[in-house]
């Protein structure tokens, strides 16, 4: 599998999520979008990285969880 699988955890109505999606598209960074309101396991994953909070966007790359990251932080995490 892809070690650098990129998952962006989000929820509807989150302006920071929409902004991040636009930036990821502009930078050509492929990612999967997971709506935490549709997926209890996804919400639990976010809580595990965000000190028990459901803070979105949270981006998971391999074993790394980035809470409300900038695109630059995401790009840095993608470099092996």
N, C-alpha and C positions, 0 to 999 in steps of 0.2 A: 504493500500500500504506500500511499504518498505520505512520507514523514511530515511534509509541510502542508498537510491538509489545513485549510483556513476556514474556520467557522465564525460567522458574525452573529452573535445572539442579540436580538432586538425585540421591540414590541411596537404595536401600532401607536401612533401619536407621539412618538419620541423624536423631537427635532434633531437631536444629536445623531441619531441613527440615520435619518435621511441625509444629513450633511456628510456623514462618513461614507455612506453608499455612493454618493455623487463623487467624492474624492477617490474612492477605490476604483470606480469605473473610469475616471479621468486618467488614473495612473495605470490602468490595465491590470489591476491585481484581482485575479480570480478568487472567488470565495463562495461559500455556501451560506445562505441566510436561514437562521433558525428563530422562529417566533416563540419567545418564552411563554406567551399566553396560551399557545397551542400544545406545548410540550413540557409536562412537569419535570421530566429528566433534564431538559435544557435549563429550566429555571433553577434546578438544584445545582447544575454545573456552574451557572453564573454565581450563585451564592457561595460556592466553594472557592471562587477566585476573588469575590468582592466582600469578604469578611461578613458573610451572612446576608448581604443586601442583594437585591435584584437590580443592580446597576447595569444599565445598557447605554450604549453598545459595549459589550464585552467581546473581545476577539480572542479565539483560542487557536494557536498555531502549534501543532504537536503537543508538547507538555506545557507550553507557556500560555498563561492567561493574562491578557492585557485589558484593564478596565478603563473604558472611555479613552482609548489611545488616539494619538495623532497618526496620520498616514506615515509620517517619518518613523515613528516608533514601530509601526507594523512592518515597514520596509526593513528596518534594522533587525527585527526578529526573523525575517525571512532569509537573512544571509547566514549560510551554514557556518 
